[in-house]
Structure formats: C-alpha cells, structure tokens
Amino acid sequence: MPVVDRREFGGRFGVKENSQRLANYRYLEVQLMEMVGGWSHTTPQLALKATFGYHVYDHAQAANMLGERLEQLRSGRQYQEPATDEFAQLCEYIWNLDSVVDRLVAVYRVIEPHLVSTYVYHADATDPMTDTPTVRLLRHLAGIGQSHVAWGQAVLDNLTRTPEERRHAMDLQADIEGRLLECGGVTGQGIESHWLAFHSAKAEEKAKPRVKRGRGGYRYAKQCAPLDHPVVEEPFWFSDNRDDFRVYEVQEPWSIEDFRQKFHQLLYGEVETTDRMGKMLAEFPDLPWEMRMELAHQMWDEARHIEIVAKAVEDELGGELGYGPWTLLWWWMQNDPDPLKRLTVTNSWAEANLMHTLREWRSEAEKRGYTRIAELADYLQADERTHVMLGTDWIRELTKDSPERVDELVSWGEDAVAKMDAFWARESGNPTARQDREHVPFTFLKAKKSKSEVAQGAVAGS
C-alpha cells in the first residue's frame, strides 16, 4: 500500500523564536507550580489539597520537559522568562488573590485554558518535520493541561452555586481575561488563533518582532503569610492541650480501633507534608532545580497519601474523619526562613522514624490477618524512603563545604525535637522527655552507604 505523507517543510518559527516561546511556557509552568503549591496550606478542602499535589508535580514535569527541549535547541536547560513585564505582573496579581474560588477561576478558567490553546497553536504552526520533538511535547502537555481545566471547572461548578457566586466568578474571569489580552498572553505576541475557517495565514507567517528584555525584567517574590497551622475544613481541628489527645488512647494494642487511631493521626501528617512541600516550592525559587523537582514529587506522594489514609480510616477502619485533634507541634518549622531547617526535623528525622513505624504496623497487621492494612503500610513505607533520601542528600550537598552550617542545623533540630518530646511527655512527675539531646539520629549525619548497601538494607527491611 502506498504511503501518503502530507507533511510539508516550513513553519512559523525558527529555532530562535521556538526557543523563546518554550522559555515563556517554562516560566508559566514554574509559576503555576509555585502558585498552586503555595496556595495549598490556605486551601481548606482536603480534596483540593490532594489534587493540588498532583497538579504541582504535573507542572514541575512540564517545566522539566520544556527545559530538555530548550537544551536540544541550544538554549539553557533552565531557561525561563516572561515574555513581558506585564505578563509577570499578571502572574503576581493572580498569586495575591486570597480566596479559593478566585484562585481557581484565575488558573483553571483563564491561565491554563490559554496555555493549552497556545500549546496546540504552536504545535500546529511549527515545522511538523524538523520540529517534531516540540510538536509531540506540546501536544502531550496540552492533554495534561486540558485534564486540569476539566477538573477545575467541575470544582468551580460545585463551589459557585448561587447566582451571586457565579456572577462574581464570571466577573473575575472577564477581568483576568482582559488583563491577559492586554499583556499579549504568555508569549507577548497576542492571543493567537488557530482552526479559524476562511482565515488566511499568509499575513502572519512571521512572528512579531520581540522586545528585548535583557536581565532587568520584572521579578516578584512569593511569600506566604506565617500561620500557626494549615487552614483545614471542618470537622478537623487543632489543639495544644495534651489531654485532648487521650481520644486516641485504646485498651487493646494493634486492634482495629488502635489502627484507626494511628491512621487518623497519620492523615494529619500527610496533609501537613503536602502543604509544606508546596510552601517550600513557592518560597524558595532559588533552590537547585533538581531539588525542586524532588520537592514537587514528594508533594505528589503526600497528596496520594492523603487519599489513601483518609479512605483507609473511613472504609477499612470504620472511623469518621476529624474525631480527634491535630497537633500544633510541626507547622511552626515551616515558617522558618531557612529551607534546610524545614527539612532537618521533618525529612531527616521524622520520616525516617515513620519508615520504622510503618514497618512495625505492617508486621503487626500481618500477624492479625489485617491484609489490607498491611499492604497500605507497605506502600506508604516505600514512598517514605525517597522522602528521607531527599532531605539527607540535599542537606549534605548544600552543606558539604560548611561544617558550621551542619552544626547549626543539628542544634536547631535538637531544640525542635526536645519541644515535641516535652509535649508528649507532659504528665505529672515527668515534665520533659529527651534528656540526652546530643543523640537525635538525623539521617544526614550518618555514614554514607554505597548503592549496594542501600539495596541490601531495602531487602532486609522488606
């Protein structure tokens, strides 16, 4: 059978313009990663927090793949740039929106639909043969973006039920669309059309000349207001009263009731970790890109854990979410201006402890025939290992030339652990817990193992 190849050489974009546009897209993907991540801890709904974790990692992967293509086109792998100062200012305006509905409208009704449309236009307009990698990449990213848009629309339909709420959402959408049009969209070239019948493209074969931005373009910082704890929906609640936590005490260890208490408390940790990963992505844009990718991946992991643990509490263990309190012991660390301090206790101590805890849960569940609980604990433990390695490897990397910095992190971490120990031991006659603060086993202090030793350890723990 003869093969018909209808492709033709030629497209609107040369290598330079192609690269510039991909850099504009990468800028927006990073902005979306940071915005959605940074909004998580002030978004009350657990279902939204969980999906934010998925979308943050999608945007991180998109930025990473765009970087790979930029490198192939002889531009820097981490090249990203807003097309105009006005577009950067629009991103800042959206970042500063303070209601859940307004944020969702801006991202899922305006910015992501615009990005999807731009990706499809670019894939149609570039050379289909010489630029096939870009075509394939952008069509892939357009499909992911369209799934985000569909999700956002469904959520907004649920959150805007009254005529007044819908009118507000439509008014805000119109305002942001107007701002987007005025600044020329993500490429600064205007809102470009495709698939329009009877429209001659001849007059638009060449892209408009670009305004050279240089290195002095508009930049802004994302800073989250410090809070005592994440914002969560009812019936979840926080307490610093030790007595409130007695609701989690049980008579029979390793009973279904005991596992219910354990998983319910674990849920809070999964939510806070989802939120803290997103907050770090928003507040520390200058961390190494590879590290940021790992933070985004952990946010995705923790978002999945929210869904897994919540479902286990309700469907497997017969509990109702929110029956017990949420501790205030952890979140204060996430307001510290030092990103490594935020990882010292959480990733390099607590998650290492959680690995051992989950192994014990799995073992005890297997003994009692709780097969589903054992399986869940096993999967959760597998994820936690990567989170421990994130903290361990990056703290070592970023402090390798500064032993004083390591000492600072250790001292700070020991103080934090002591505060937590003191809270849990607040009983009569025992006002404090850990007396020996010099032996908190932070994983970045341990001797570095070879790959074979790490593999053997993983097998031994299975």
Secondary structure, DSSP 8 states (H G I E B T S, - for coil): --------S--S--HHHHHHHHHHHHHHHHHHHHHHHHHGGG---HHHHHHHHHHHHHHHHHHHHHHHHHHHTTS-TT----SSHHHHHHHHHHHT--SHHHHHIIIIIIIHHHHHHHHHHHHHHS-TTTTHHHHHHHHHHHHHHHHHHHHHHHHHHHH--SHHHHHHHHHHHHHHHHHHHHTTTTTSS-----S-TT---GGGSS-------TT------------SS----TT--EE--GGGGGGG--SSTTSHHHHHHHHHHHHHHHHHHHHHHHHHHHH-TTS-HHHHHHHHHHHHHHHHHHHHHHHIIIIIS---TTSS-EESSSGGGGG-S-HHHHHHHIIIIIHHHHHHHHHHHHHHHHHTT-HHHHHHHHHHHHHHHHHHHHHHHHHHHHTTT-HHHHHHHHHHHHHHHHHHHHHHT-BTTB------GGG---GGGS----HHHHHHHHHHT-
